[in-house]
Amino acid sequence: MTITIDRTKCNGCGACVDVCPVNAIKIEQKKAVVSEECVGCGACVNECPNEAIAFQK
């Protein structure tokens, strides 16, 4: 599964960074950015308080 981040909803809180088991998410310019190391586990999708992260369809 691929993760996508809606940068208009992301407020850069870092909740996703804290729960990512493979450290595939960083905060850049106050927004979350997912790297190719993402394994698609969905931990960040469940943790994001702004629903800014989703599985890409």
CHARMM internal coordinates of N, CA and C (Angstrom, degrees):
IC EDIT
DIST 1 N 1 CA 1.4529
DIST 1 CA 1 C 1.5247
ANGL 1 N 1 CA 1 C 109.59
DIST 1 C 2 N 1.2960
ANGL 1 CA 1 C 2 N 115.55
DIHE 1 N 1 CA 1 C 2 N 144.71
DIST 2 N 2 CA 1.4549
ANGL 1 C 2 N 2 CA 121.22
DIHE 1 CA 1 C 2 N 2 CA 177.35
DIST 2 CA 2 C 1.5230
ANGL 2 N 2 CA 2 C 109.07
DIHE 1 C 2 N 2 CA 2 C -107.18
DIST 2 C 3 N 1.3205
ANGL 2 CA 2 C 3 N 115.35
DIHE 2 N 2 CA 2 C 3 N 139.63
DIST 3 N 3 CA 1.4594
ANGL 2 C 3 N 3 CA 122.20
DIHE 2 CA 2 C 3 N 3 CA 179.69
DIST 3 CA 3 C 1.5272
ANGL 3 N 3 CA 3 C 108.99
DIHE 2 C 3 N 3 CA 3 C -99.18
DIST 3 C 4 N 1.3211
ANGL 3 CA 3 C 4 N 116.60
DIHE 3 N 3 CA 3 C 4 N 139.94
DIST 4 N 4 CA 1.4569
ANGL 3 C 4 N 4 CA 121.32
DIHE 3 CA 3 C 4 N 4 CA 174.98
DIST 4 CA 4 C 1.5259
ANGL 4 N 4 CA 4 C 109.17
DIHE 3 C 4 N 4 CA 4 C -125.92
DIST 4 C 5 N 1.3214
ANGL 4 CA 4 C 5 N 115.47
DIHE 4 N 4 CA 4 C 5 N 145.93
DIST 5 N 5 CA 1.4602
ANGL 4 C 5 N 5 CA 120.93
DIHE 4 CA 4 C 5 N 5 CA -179.47
DIST 5 CA 5 C 1.5180
ANGL 5 N 5 CA 5 C 109.19
DIHE 4 C 5 N 5 CA 5 C -117.34
DIST 5 C 6 N 1.3194
ANGL 5 CA 5 C 6 N 115.99
DIHE 5 N 5 CA 5 C 6 N 124.39
DIST 6 N 6 CA 1.4626
ANGL 5 C 6 N 6 CA 122.24
DIHE 5 CA 5 C 6 N 6 CA 175.79
DIST 6 CA 6 C 1.5255
ANGL 6 N 6 CA 6 C 107.37
DIHE 5 C 6 N 6 CA 6 C -83.63
DIST 6 C 7 N 1.3129
ANGL 6 CA 6 C 7 N 116.12
DIHE 6 N 6 CA 6 C 7 N 102.28
DIST 7 N 7 CA 1.4611
ANGL 6 C 7 N 7 CA 121.21
DIHE 6 CA 6 C 7 N 7 CA -175.01
DIST 7 CA 7 C 1.5231
ANGL 7 N 7 CA 7 C 112.89
DIHE 6 C 7 N 7 CA 7 C -66.21
DIST 7 C 8 N 1.3186
ANGL 7 CA 7 C 8 N 117.87
DIHE 7 N 7 CA 7 C 8 N -17.40
DIST 8 N 8 CA 1.4665
ANGL 7 C 8 N 8 CA 119.55
DIHE 7 CA 7 C 8 N 8 CA 176.80
DIST 8 CA 8 C 1.5286
ANGL 8 N 8 CA 8 C 111.20
DIHE 7 C 8 N 8 CA 8 C -76.64
DIST 8 C 9 N 1.3267
ANGL 8 CA 8 C 9 N 117.09
DIHE 8 N 8 CA 8 C 9 N -23.38
DIST 9 N 9 CA 1.4663
ANGL 8 C 9 N 9 CA 121.44
DIHE 8 CA 8 C 9 N 9 CA 179.05
DIST 9 CA 9 C 1.5258
ANGL 9 N 9 CA 9 C 112.68
DIHE 8 C 9 N 9 CA 9 C -96.16
DIST 9 C 10 N 1.3249
ANGL 9 CA 9 C 10 N 116.75
DIHE 9 N 9 CA 9 C 10 N -24.86
DIST 10 N 10 CA 1.4666
ANGL 9 C 10 N 10 CA 121.23
DIHE 9 CA 9 C 10 N 10 CA -176.64
DIST 10 CA 10 C 1.5261
ANGL 10 N 10 CA 10 C 110.47
DIHE 9 C 10 N 10 CA 10 C -71.29
DIST 10 C 11 N 1.3473
ANGL 10 CA 10 C 11 N 115.65
DIHE 10 N 10 CA 10 C 11 N 130.49
DIST 11 N 11 CA 1.4650
ANGL 10 C 11 N 11 CA 119.25
DIHE 10 CA 10 C 11 N 11 CA 177.28
DIST 11 CA 11 C 1.5286
ANGL 11 N 11 CA 11 C 112.21
DIHE 10 C 11 N 11 CA 11 C -109.34
DIST 11 C 12 N 1.3330
ANGL 11 CA 11 C 12 N 116.01
DIHE 11 N 11 CA 11 C 12 N 8.29
DIST 12 N 12 CA 1.4585
ANGL 11 C 12 N 12 CA 120.21
DIHE 11 CA 11 C 12 N 12 CA 176.62
DIST 12 CA 12 C 1.5138
ANGL 12 N 12 CA 12 C 114.80
DIHE 11 C 12 N 12 CA 12 C 72.48
DIST 12 C 13 N 1.3259
ANGL 12 CA 12 C 13 N 117.82
DIHE 12 N 12 CA 12 C 13 N 25.32
DIST 13 N 13 CA 1.4736
ANGL 12 C 13 N 13 CA 121.13
DIHE 12 CA 12 C 13 N 13 CA -176.00
DIST 13 CA 13 C 1.5229
ANGL 13 N 13 CA 13 C 113.14
DIHE 12 C 13 N 13 CA 13 C -66.86
DIST 13 C 14 N 1.3395
ANGL 13 CA 13 C 14 N 117.39
DIHE 13 N 13 CA 13 C 14 N -26.21
DIST 14 N 14 CA 1.4590
ANGL 13 C 14 N 14 CA 120.91
DIHE 13 CA 13 C 14 N 14 CA 177.45
DIST 14 CA 14 C 1.5147
ANGL 14 N 14 CA 14 C 115.47
DIHE 13 C 14 N 14 CA 14 C 87.60
DIST 14 C 15 N 1.3230
ANGL 14 CA 14 C 15 N 118.26
DIHE 14 N 14 CA 14 C 15 N 4.35
DIST 15 N 15 CA 1.4661
ANGL 14 C 15 N 15 CA 120.43
DIHE 14 CA 14 C 15 N 15 CA 178.77
DIST 15 CA 15 C 1.5273
ANGL 15 N 15 CA 15 C 110.78
DIHE 14 C 15 N 15 CA 15 C -58.72
DIST 15 C 16 N 1.3026
ANGL 15 CA 15 C 16 N 117.06
DIHE 15 N 15 CA 15 C 16 N -38.58
DIST 16 N 16 CA 1.4626
ANGL 15 C 16 N 16 CA 121.88
DIHE 15 CA 15 C 16 N 16 CA 179.86
DIST 16 CA 16 C 1.5293
ANGL 16 N 16 CA 16 C 111.30
DIHE 15 C 16 N 16 CA 16 C -66.06
DIST 16 C 17 N 1.3175
ANGL 16 CA 16 C 17 N 116.24
DIHE 16 N 16 CA 16 C 17 N -38.93
DIST 17 N 17 CA 1.4684
ANGL 16 C 17 N 17 CA 121.52
DIHE 16 CA 16 C 17 N 17 CA 179.15
DIST 17 CA 17 C 1.5256
ANGL 17 N 17 CA 17 C 109.42
DIHE 16 C 17 N 17 CA 17 C -60.97
DIST 17 C 18 N 1.3144
ANGL 17 CA 17 C 18 N 116.02
DIHE 17 N 17 CA 17 C 18 N -43.30
DIST 18 N 18 CA 1.4654
ANGL 17 C 18 N 18 CA 121.50
DIHE 17 CA 17 C 18 N 18 CA -177.00
DIST 18 CA 18 C 1.5256
ANGL 18 N 18 CA 18 C 113.47
DIHE 17 C 18 N 18 CA 18 C -64.73
DIST 18 C 19 N 1.3322
ANGL 18 CA 18 C 19 N 118.17
DIHE 18 N 18 CA 18 C 19 N -31.30
DIST 19 N 19 CA 1.4681
ANGL 18 C 19 N 19 CA 120.33
DIHE 18 CA 18 C 19 N 19 CA -175.95
DIST 19 CA 19 C 1.5251
ANGL 19 N 19 CA 19 C 114.41
DIHE 18 C 19 N 19 CA 19 C -98.82
DIST 19 C 20 N 1.3140
ANGL 19 CA 19 C 20 N 118.37
DIHE 19 N 19 CA 19 C 20 N -9.46
DIST 20 N 20 CA 1.4676
ANGL 19 C 20 N 20 CA 120.57
DIHE 19 CA 19 C 20 N 20 CA -177.71
DIST 20 CA 20 C 1.5337
ANGL 20 N 20 CA 20 C 110.32
DIHE 19 C 20 N 20 CA 20 C -68.72
DIST 20 C 21 N 1.3386
ANGL 20 CA 20 C 21 N 117.63
DIHE 20 N 20 CA 20 C 21 N 117.65
DIST 21 N 21 CA 1.4624
ANGL 20 C 21 N 21 CA 120.55
DIHE 20 CA 20 C 21 N 21 CA -176.77
DIST 21 CA 21 C 1.5284
ANGL 21 N 21 CA 21 C 114.31
DIHE 20 C 21 N 21 CA 21 C -72.43
DIST 21 C 22 N 1.3279
ANGL 21 CA 21 C 22 N 117.44
DIHE 21 N 21 CA 21 C 22 N -16.25
DIST 22 N 22 CA 1.4700
ANGL 21 C 22 N 22 CA 120.09
DIHE 21 CA 21 C 22 N 22 CA -179.15
DIST 22 CA 22 C 1.5310
ANGL 22 N 22 CA 22 C 112.38
DIHE 21 C 22 N 22 CA 22 C -115.57
DIST 22 C 23 N 1.3273
ANGL 22 CA 22 C 23 N 116.71
DIHE 22 N 22 CA 22 C 23 N 11.99
DIST 23 N 23 CA 1.4759
ANGL 22 C 23 N 23 CA 121.93
DIHE 22 CA 22 C 23 N 23 CA 178.94
DIST 23 CA 23 C 1.5262
ANGL 23 N 23 CA 23 C 112.77
DIHE 22 C 23 N 23 CA 23 C 52.85
DIST 23 C 24 N 1.3323
ANGL 23 CA 23 C 24 N 115.67
DIHE 23 N 23 CA 23 C 24 N 45.32
DIST 24 N 24 CA 1.4609
ANGL 23 C 24 N 24 CA 121.13
DIHE 23 CA 23 C 24 N 24 CA -177.10
DIST 24 CA 24 C 1.5281
ANGL 24 N 24 CA 24 C 113.45
DIHE 23 C 24 N 24 CA 24 C -94.24
DIST 24 C 25 N 1.3269
ANGL 24 CA 24 C 25 N 117.41
DIHE 24 N 24 CA 24 C 25 N 1.17
DIST 25 N 25 CA 1.4627
ANGL 24 C 25 N 25 CA 120.52
DIHE 24 CA 24 C 25 N 25 CA -178.82
DIST 25 CA 25 C 1.5155
ANGL 25 N 25 CA 25 C 109.44
DIHE 24 C 25 N 25 CA 25 C -121.28
DIST 25 C 26 N 1.3296
ANGL 25 CA 25 C 26 N 115.19
DIHE 25 N 25 CA 25 C 26 N 135.23
DIST 26 N 26 CA 1.4631
ANGL 25 C 26 N 26 CA 122.12
DIHE 25 CA 25 C 26 N 26 CA 176.22
DIST 26 CA 26 C 1.5181
ANGL 26 N 26 CA 26 C 108.25
DIHE 25 C 26 N 26 CA 26 C -127.60
DIST 26 C 27 N 1.3124
ANGL 26 CA 26 C 27 N 115.46
DIHE 26 N 26 CA 26 C 27 N 160.68
DIST 27 N 27 CA 1.4597
ANGL 26 C 27 N 27 CA 120.60
DIHE 26 CA 26 C 27 N 27 CA 171.97
DIST 27 CA 27 C 1.5216
ANGL 27 N 27 CA 27 C 106.94
DIHE 26 C 27 N 27 CA 27 C -101.65
DIST 27 C 28 N 1.3284
ANGL 27 CA 27 C 28 N 115.79
DIHE 27 N 27 CA 27 C 28 N 120.27
DIST 28 N 28 CA 1.4628
ANGL 27 C 28 N 28 CA 122.56
DIHE 27 CA 27 C 28 N 28 CA 177.73
DIST 28 CA 28 C 1.5186
ANGL 28 N 28 CA 28 C 107.96
DIHE 27 C 28 N 28 CA 28 C -127.92
DIST 28 C 29 N 1.3039
ANGL 28 CA 28 C 29 N 116.26
DIHE 28 N 28 CA 28 C 29 N 127.83
DIST 29 N 29 CA 1.4629
ANGL 28 C 29 N 29 CA 122.29
DIHE 28 CA 28 C 29 N 29 CA -178.62
DIST 29 CA 29 C 1.5313
ANGL 29 N 29 CA 29 C 111.16
DIHE 28 C 29 N 29 CA 29 C 51.75
DIST 29 C 30 N 1.3396
ANGL 29 CA 29 C 30 N 115.08
DIHE 29 N 29 CA 29 C 30 N 43.02
DIST 30 N 30 CA 1.4673
ANGL 29 C 30 N 30 CA 123.72
DIHE 29 CA 29 C 30 N 30 CA 176.55
DIST 30 CA 30 C 1.5272
ANGL 30 N 30 CA 30 C 114.09
DIHE 29 C 30 N 30 CA 30 C 65.50
DIST 30 C 31 N 1.3414
ANGL 30 CA 30 C 31 N 116.91
DIHE 30 N 30 CA 30 C 31 N 23.46
DIST 31 N 31 CA 1.4612
ANGL 30 C 31 N 31 CA 121.70
DIHE 30 CA 30 C 31 N 31 CA 177.42
DIST 31 CA 31 C 1.5257
ANGL 31 N 31 CA 31 C 109.09
DIHE 30 C 31 N 31 CA 31 C -137.75
DIST 31 C 32 N 1.3236
ANGL 31 CA 31 C 32 N 116.71
DIHE 31 N 31 CA 31 C 32 N 147.74
DIST 32 N 32 CA 1.4602
ANGL 31 C 32 N 32 CA 121.37
DIHE 31 CA 31 C 32 N 32 CA 177.88
DIST 32 CA 32 C 1.5212
ANGL 32 N 32 CA 32 C 110.13
DIHE 31 C 32 N 32 CA 32 C -74.39
DIST 32 C 33 N 1.3336
ANGL 32 CA 32 C 33 N 114.61
DIHE 32 N 32 CA 32 C 33 N 141.18
DIST 33 N 33 CA 1.4608
ANGL 32 C 33 N 33 CA 122.00
DIHE 32 CA 32 C 33 N 33 CA 177.44
DIST 33 CA 33 C 1.5248
ANGL 33 N 33 CA 33 C 107.08
DIHE 32 C 33 N 33 CA 33 C -132.80
DIST 33 C 34 N 1.3278
ANGL 33 CA 33 C 34 N 116.82
DIHE 33 N 33 CA 33 C 34 N 129.22
DIST 34 N 34 CA 1.4623
ANGL 33 C 34 N 34 CA 121.14
DIHE 33 CA 33 C 34 N 34 CA -179.63
DIST 34 CA 34 C 1.5288
ANGL 34 N 34 CA 34 C 109.15
DIHE 33 C 34 N 34 CA 34 C -99.66
DIST 34 C 35 N 1.3284
ANGL 34 CA 34 C 35 N 116.28
DIHE 34 N 34 CA 34 C 35 N 137.65
DIST 35 N 35 CA 1.4632
ANGL 34 C 35 N 35 CA 121.25
DIHE 34 CA 34 C 35 N 35 CA -178.43
DIST 35 CA 35 C 1.5266
ANGL 35 N 35 CA 35 C 110.94
DIHE 34 C 35 N 35 CA 35 C -98.96
DIST 35 C 36 N 1.3188
ANGL 35 CA 35 C 36 N 115.16
DIHE 35 N 35 CA 35 C 36 N 176.34
DIST 36 N 36 CA 1.4603
ANGL 35 C 36 N 36 CA 121.15
DIHE 35 CA 35 C 36 N 36 CA -179.95
DIST 36 CA 36 C 1.5233
ANGL 36 N 36 CA 36 C 112.54
DIHE 35 C 36 N 36 CA 36 C -68.59
DIST 36 C 37 N 1.3243
ANGL 36 CA 36 C 37 N 117.68
DIHE 36 N 36 CA 36 C 37 N -13.63
DIST 37 N 37 CA 1.4634
ANGL 36 C 37 N 37 CA 121.40
DIHE 36 CA 36 C 37 N 37 CA 178.72
DIST 37 CA 37 C 1.5304
ANGL 37 N 37 CA 37 C 112.41
DIHE 36 C 37 N 37 CA 37 C -72.34
DIST 37 C 38 N 1.3221
ANGL 37 CA 37 C 38 N 117.27
DIHE 37 N 37 CA 37 C 38 N -10.13
DIST 38 N 38 CA 1.4658
ANGL 37 C 38 N 38 CA 122.22
DIHE 37 CA 37 C 38 N 38 CA -179.34
DIST 38 CA 38 C 1.5322
ANGL 38 N 38 CA 38 C 110.10
DIHE 37 C 38 N 38 CA 38 C -56.44
DIST 38 C 39 N 1.3402
ANGL 38 CA 38 C 39 N 115.64
DIHE 38 N 38 CA 38 C 39 N 131.69
DIST 39 N 39 CA 1.4588
ANGL 38 C 39 N 39 CA 121.34
DIHE 38 CA 38 C 39 N 39 CA 179.06
DIST 39 CA 39 C 1.5334
ANGL 39 N 39 CA 39 C 112.36
DIHE 38 C 39 N 39 CA 39 C -101.82
DIST 39 C 40 N 1.3356
ANGL 39 CA 39 C 40 N 116.96
DIHE 39 N 39 CA 39 C 40 N 1.50
DIST 40 N 40 CA 1.4604
ANGL 39 C 40 N 40 CA 121.20
DIHE 39 CA 39 C 40 N 40 CA 176.31
DIST 40 CA 40 C 1.5147
ANGL 40 N 40 CA 40 C 114.96
DIHE 39 C 40 N 40 CA 40 C 70.78
DIST 40 C 41 N 1.3241
ANGL 40 CA 40 C 41 N 117.12
DIHE 40 N 40 CA 40 C 41 N 31.17
DIST 41 N 41 CA 1.4714
ANGL 40 C 41 N 41 CA 120.55
DIHE 40 CA 40 C 41 N 41 CA -177.16
DIST 41 CA 41 C 1.5274
ANGL 41 N 41 CA 41 C 112.91
DIHE 40 C 41 N 41 CA 41 C -72.48
DIST 41 C 42 N 1.3344
ANGL 41 CA 41 C 42 N 117.45
DIHE 41 N 41 CA 41 C 42 N -26.16
DIST 42 N 42 CA 1.4595
ANGL 41 C 42 N 42 CA 121.14
DIHE 41 CA 41 C 42 N 42 CA 178.03
DIST 42 CA 42 C 1.5147
ANGL 42 N 42 CA 42 C 115.65
DIHE 41 C 42 N 42 CA 42 C 89.49
DIST 42 C 43 N 1.3194
ANGL 42 CA 42 C 43 N 118.24
DIHE 42 N 42 CA 42 C 43 N 2.24
DIST 43 N 43 CA 1.4679
ANGL 42 C 43 N 43 CA 120.33
DIHE 42 CA 42 C 43 N 43 CA 179.84
DIST 43 CA 43 C 1.5257
ANGL 43 N 43 CA 43 C 110.77
DIHE 42 C 43 N 43 CA 43 C -57.59
DIST 43 C 44 N 1.3071
ANGL 43 CA 43 C 44 N 117.24
DIHE 43 N 43 CA 43 C 44 N -41.69
DIST 44 N 44 CA 1.4653
ANGL 43 C 44 N 44 CA 121.62
DIHE 43 CA 43 C 44 N 44 CA -178.88
DIST 44 CA 44 C 1.5244
ANGL 44 N 44 CA 44 C 111.73
DIHE 43 C 44 N 44 CA 44 C -69.20
DIST 44 C 45 N 1.3273
ANGL 44 CA 44 C 45 N 116.52
DIHE 44 N 44 CA 44 C 45 N -35.29
DIST 45 N 45 CA 1.4650
ANGL 44 C 45 N 45 CA 120.98
DIHE 44 CA 44 C 45 N 45 CA 179.16
DIST 45 CA 45 C 1.5258
ANGL 45 N 45 CA 45 C 109.43
DIHE 44 C 45 N 45 CA 45 C -60.01
DIST 45 C 46 N 1.3157
ANGL 45 CA 45 C 46 N 115.97
DIHE 45 N 45 CA 45 C 46 N -44.30
DIST 46 N 46 CA 1.4655
ANGL 45 C 46 N 46 CA 121.28
DIHE 45 CA 45 C 46 N 46 CA -178.89
DIST 46 CA 46 C 1.5201
ANGL 46 N 46 CA 46 C 112.47
DIHE 45 C 46 N 46 CA 46 C -72.05
DIST 46 C 47 N 1.3175
ANGL 46 CA 46 C 47 N 118.33
DIHE 46 N 46 CA 46 C 47 N -27.77
DIST 47 N 47 CA 1.4616
ANGL 46 C 47 N 47 CA 122.21
DIHE 46 CA 46 C 47 N 47 CA -173.69
DIST 47 CA 47 C 1.5267
ANGL 47 N 47 CA 47 C 113.99
DIHE 46 C 47 N 47 CA 47 C -88.19
DIST 47 C 48 N 1.3177
ANGL 47 CA 47 C 48 N 118.38
DIHE 47 N 47 CA 47 C 48 N -26.85
DIST 48 N 48 CA 1.4671
ANGL 47 C 48 N 48 CA 121.73
DIHE 47 CA 47 C 48 N 48 CA -173.26
DIST 48 CA 48 C 1.5337
ANGL 48 N 48 CA 48 C 111.72
DIHE 47 C 48 N 48 CA 48 C -62.82
DIST 48 C 49 N 1.3331
ANGL 48 CA 48 C 49 N 117.52
DIHE 48 N 48 CA 48 C 49 N 118.22
DIST 49 N 49 CA 1.4663
ANGL 48 C 49 N 49 CA 120.43
DIHE 48 CA 48 C 49 N 49 CA -178.50
DIST 49 CA 49 C 1.5292
ANGL 49 N 49 CA 49 C 113.68
DIHE 48 C 49 N 49 CA 49 C -73.38
DIST 49 C 50 N 1.3294
ANGL 49 CA 49 C 50 N 116.83
DIHE 49 N 49 CA 49 C 50 N -14.86
DIST 50 N 50 CA 1.4652
ANGL 49 C 50 N 50 CA 120.79
DIHE 49 CA 49 C 50 N 50 CA -177.65
DIST 50 CA 50 C 1.5253
ANGL 50 N 50 CA 50 C 113.24
DIHE 49 C 50 N 50 CA 50 C -105.93
DIST 50 C 51 N 1.3279
ANGL 50 CA 50 C 51 N 116.35
DIHE 50 N 50 CA 50 C 51 N 5.19
DIST 51 N 51 CA 1.4643
ANGL 50 C 51 N 51 CA 121.53
DIHE 50 CA 50 C 51 N 51 CA -177.87
DIST 51 CA 51 C 1.5226
ANGL 51 N 51 CA 51 C 111.46
DIHE 50 C 51 N 51 CA 51 C 53.69
DIST 51 C 52 N 1.3255
ANGL 51 CA 51 C 52 N 115.54
DIHE 51 N 51 CA 51 C 52 N 38.72
DIST 52 N 52 CA 1.4603
ANGL 51 C 52 N 52 CA 121.23
DIHE 51 CA 51 C 52 N 52 CA -179.18
DIST 52 CA 52 C 1.5234
ANGL 52 N 52 CA 52 C 112.39
DIHE 51 C 52 N 52 CA 52 C -87.93
DIST 52 C 53 N 1.3288
ANGL 52 CA 52 C 53 N 116.98
DIHE 52 N 52 CA 52 C 53 N -12.57
DIST 53 N 53 CA 1.4609
ANGL 52 C 53 N 53 CA 121.26
DIHE 52 CA 52 C 53 N 53 CA -176.78
DIST 53 CA 53 C 1.5179
ANGL 53 N 53 CA 53 C 109.03
DIHE 52 C 53 N 53 CA 53 C -114.80
DIST 53 C 54 N 1.3305
ANGL 53 CA 53 C 54 N 115.65
DIHE 53 N 53 CA 53 C 54 N 134.44
DIST 54 N 54 CA 1.4604
ANGL 53 C 54 N 54 CA 120.47
DIHE 53 CA 53 C 54 N 54 CA -178.86
DIST 54 CA 54 C 1.5198
ANGL 54 N 54 CA 54 C 109.61
DIHE 53 C 54 N 54 CA 54 C -147.97
DIST 54 C 55 N 1.3180
ANGL 54 CA 54 C 55 N 115.47
DIHE 54 N 54 CA 54 C 55 N 163.86
DIST 55 N 55 CA 1.4536
ANGL 54 C 55 N 55 CA 120.14
DIHE 54 CA 54 C 55 N 55 CA 171.64
DIST 55 CA 55 C 1.5181
ANGL 55 N 55 CA 55 C 107.55
DIHE 54 C 55 N 55 CA 55 C -75.92
DIST 55 C 56 N 1.3286
ANGL 55 CA 55 C 56 N 116.22
DIHE 55 N 55 CA 55 C 56 N 134.84
DIST 56 N 56 CA 1.4643
ANGL 55 C 56 N 56 CA 120.90
DIHE 55 CA 55 C 56 N 56 CA 179.64
DIST 56 CA 56 C 1.5164
ANGL 56 N 56 CA 56 C 108.62
DIHE 55 C 56 N 56 CA 56 C -75.35
DIST 56 C 57 N 1.3169
ANGL 56 CA 56 C 57 N 115.43
DIHE 56 N 56 CA 56 C 57 N 135.20
DIST 57 N 57 CA 1.4691
ANGL 56 C 57 N 57 CA 120.92
DIHE 56 CA 56 C 57 N 57 CA -178.88
DIST 57 CA 57 C 1.5006
ANGL 57 N 57 CA 57 C 111.10
DIHE 56 C 57 N 57 CA 57 C -88.35
END
COOR INIT
IC SEED 1 N 1 CA 1 C
IC BUILD
